Amino acid sequence: MLGYFIGHIYKYRLSVCIQNLARAFPNLSYRDISRHRRNFYKNFGRILWENFYPNRIKLQLADSALETINWVTKQQRQTIFLLGHYGNWEVLSKLPEHTDMPVQALYKPLKNNLFNSFVYKKRTRYGARLLPATQALRILLREKQTPSITFFIADQFPGHDNGIAVNFLQQRTFMFAGAEQLAKRIDAYVGYVELKPLHKQRWEINIKIICEHAADTTDGQITRTFAHMLEESIQRDPSWWLWTHRRWK
């Protein structure tokens, strides 16, 4: 019901959603584009509803995630996990319930102090720490000897003069490169995170390795690998990506 209201009554960024889908899947019929649009708004409604009631959401680790987290914990490695706006990324704030490693994520403080305080408390209530994006490099370099897990949502539009150009969803796309630059500076283990929806209010985290030592990678390798993995996730089920984002400007 919430998704129907957002997409069909309020028509929140409806034209942006349709345009993005059509550009990403130029060979699909209008009927298929419409089906993906309807499914997206339905899933968008679910995610918003879950974020109103975070205590009810459950996060479980797939075997790949459990093995990776156990390994980086044992090796005491600085770890960076990259993800896109795919699924309910807010559920990752519950990862501290599954590991003893410090868990943190980058965020951009909101201009509205009241709303920023609300979001900050919601995202840190289970033990995660938020790092202001402008200070993240300095903090992680200072804490280089304290192994931690850091999440980056890395599919934002960085501007035409920033980031790395990749072929993503049938078009030339600039990807945020800050995570790669930081990973190379601290020689981090880097993985790709995919969130899989299970039954109502339950999510499973899967992790795929991008590299074990970021310092050994070539320029752009981490970002391009991330973009390819995210694209594979989207192609399997387009309805979970944030199509209302003005990604291609």
QUIHUJO-V368404 format. One record per helix or strand of 2 or more residues. SS is the DSSP state (h for helix, s for strand). FROM is the first residue (numbers start at 1). TO is the last residue. If there is no record, write none. Layout:
{{SS	FROM	TO} {SS	FROM	TO}}
This chain:
{{h	2	9} {h	14	24} {h	30	52} {h	54	56} {s	58	61} {h	63	75} {s	79	83} {h	89	97} {s	102	107} {h	113	124} {s	129	132} {h	133	142} {s	148	153} {s	164	168} {s	171	175} {h	178	186} {s	189	197} {s	202	211} {h	214	216} {h	221	236} {h	238	240}}
